[in-house]
């Protein structure tokens, strides 16, 4: 069992670049921010600032955009077919809350988990997001990892984070 403990080593694979990573695992969605030596102000904004989410799809690549408080927008390219783990989101029941996302702030240099926060997608956003993920999963047979990575780099060279936000299919605020 994986344990996420603030002040301890982050248990997921270490990366060497700053930015955000979004993932859907069998029992949770995660959004990981990796900052080089996060300041007290950045940590406070991450923990207590209002959050916003947006999702854009360009050329069958999903971009999950997020913003915490006064921190700038971050984007994470995502495709559920990147890993072999099953990506089945639970059914949404009318009148209940939307999906939850475990958000983590990790120090890039030390790989220490600095802050953890549970955020919630509203029900309407959750429903649209589920449909988008299911559409992506349905194209699994035509998915090619190398082509995906090359296309992500191409799109990042053409679109800024603000452009991605401008083209978003869905948006929500806390």
Rosetta blueprint (number, residue, H / E / L):
1 X L
2 X L
3 X L
4 X L
5 X L
6 X L
7 X L
8 X L
9 X E
10 X L
11 X L
12 X L
13 X L
14 X L
15 X L
16 X L
17 X L
18 X L
19 X E
20 X E
21 X E
22 X E
23 X E
24 X E
25 X E
26 X L
27 X L
28 X E
29 X E
30 X E
31 X E
32 X E
33 X E
34 X E
35 X E
36 X L
37 X L
38 X L
39 X L
40 X H
41 X H
42 X H
43 X H
44 X H
45 X H
46 X H
47 X H
48 X H
49 X L
50 X L
51 X E
52 X E
53 X E
54 X E
55 X E
56 X E
57 X E
58 X E
59 X L
60 X L
61 X E
62 X E
63 X E
64 X E
65 X E
66 X E
67 X E
68 X E
69 X L
70 X L
71 X L
72 X L
73 X L
74 X E
75 X E
76 X E
77 X E
78 X E
79 X L
80 X H
81 X H
82 X H
83 X L
84 X L
85 X L
86 X L
87 X L
88 X L
89 X L
90 X L
91 X L
92 X L
93 X L
94 X L
95 X L
96 X L
97 X L
98 X L
99 X L
100 X E
101 X E
102 X E
103 X E
104 X E
105 X E
106 X E
107 X E
108 X L
109 X L
110 X L
111 X L
112 X E
113 X E
114 X E
115 X E
116 X E
117 X E
118 X E
119 X E
120 X E
121 X L
122 X L
123 X H
124 X H
125 X H
126 X H
127 X H
128 X H
129 X H
130 X H
131 X H
132 X H
133 X H
134 X H
135 X H
136 X H
137 X H
138 X H
139 X L
140 X H
141 X H
142 X H
143 X L
144 X L
145 X H
146 X H
147 X H
148 X H
149 X H
150 X H
151 X H
152 X H
153 X H
154 X H
155 X H
156 X H
157 X H
158 X H
159 X L
160 X L
161 X H
162 X H
163 X H
164 X H
165 X H
166 X H
167 X L
168 X L
169 X L
170 X E
171 X E
172 X E
173 X E
174 X L
